[in-house]
């Protein structure tokens, strides 16, 4: 998704800690490599496993992270590698976030 698609929408990035069963989400200024990698570095401890979709913005994460991704063109789940839990939570809260941040 390019930034042009964000008119009257909030770009929300999130992380689901599967072991602690906790979610952290934040609005990011842009959907680009710099913004999303900053979010990862700020919110995810080095040495963590990161599971993402196939978006190119995640391809150059620092080597301190174990990064695996699932290609949604091929499938949505590859064993433990999926984004379904986080995506479900973000979709459920997206409209409320947008009302609060963008259009109130």
C-alpha positions in Angstrom: 0.0 0.0 0.0 1.4 3.4 -0.9 0.9 6.5 1.2 -1.6 7.9 -1.3 -4.0 5.2 -0.2 -4.0 6.7 3.3 -6.3 9.7 2.7 -8.7 9.8 5.6 -7.3 6.6 7.0 -4.9 5.8 9.7 -1.9 3.6 9.1 -1.8 1.2 12.0 1.2 -1.1 12.6 1.0 -3.8 15.3 2.9 -6.6 17.0 1.4 -9.7 18.6 3.6 -11.3 21.2 2.3 -14.9 21.0 4.1 -16.1 24.2 2.9 -13.3 26.4 -0.4 -13.0 24.5 -0.1 -9.2 24.3 -0.8 -6.8 21.4 0.8 -3.4 20.9 -0.4 -1.2 18.1 0.5 2.3 17.0 -0.3 4.7 14.3 2.7 5.1 11.9 3.1 8.3 9.9 3.7 6.5 6.6 3.7 2.9 5.2 7.3 2.7 4.1 10.4 0.9 5.1 11.8 3.7 7.3 8.5 4.0 9.4 7.9 0.3 9.8 11.5 -0.6 10.6 11.5 2.2 13.2 8.4 0.7 14.7 10.0 -2.8 14.8 13.2 -1.5 16.4 11.2 0.5 19.0 8.8 -2.3 19.9 10.5 -5.7 19.3 13.4 -6.9 21.3 16.5 -8.0 19.4 16.7 -11.7 19.1 12.9 -12.1 18.6 11.3 -14.1 15.8 9.2 -11.9 13.5 6.5 -13.2 11.2 5.2 -10.9 8.6 3.5 -10.9 5.2 5.5 -10.7 2.1 5.7 -6.8 2.0 9.1 -5.7 0.8 9.4 -3.1 3.6 10.3 -6.0 6.0 12.9 -7.7 3.8 15.8 -5.8 5.2 15.2 -6.1 8.9 18.4 -6.1 11.0 20.1 -9.5 11.4 19.4 -9.4 15.2 15.9 -10.7 14.3 14.8 -14.0 12.9 12.4 -13.0 10.1 10.1 -15.3 8.3 7.2 -14.3 6.1 4.3 -15.8 4.4 3.4 -15.0 0.8 -0.3 -14.3 0.8 -0.5 -15.0 -3.0 0.4 -18.6 -2.3 -1.1 -19.2 1.2 -2.0 -17.5 4.4 -0.4 -19.9 6.9 2.9 -21.8 6.8 3.1 -23.6 10.1 3.7 -20.9 12.8 4.4 -18.3 10.1 1.2 -16.3 9.7 -0.2 -12.9 10.5 -3.9 -13.9 11.0 -4.2 -13.2 14.8 -2.8 -9.6 14.5 -4.7 -8.8 11.3 -8.0 -9.9 12.8 -7.5 -7.6 15.8 -6.4 -4.6 13.7 -9.3 -5.0 11.3 -11.7 -5.1 14.2 -10.4 -1.9 15.6 -9.5 0.0 12.4 -12.8 1.9 12.1 -12.7 3.1 15.7 -9.1 4.2 15.3 -9.9 6.1 12.1 -12.9 7.9 13.7 -10.8 8.9 16.6 -7.6 10.0 14.8 -8.7 11.2 11.3 -12.2 12.2 11.0 -13.5 13.4 14.4 
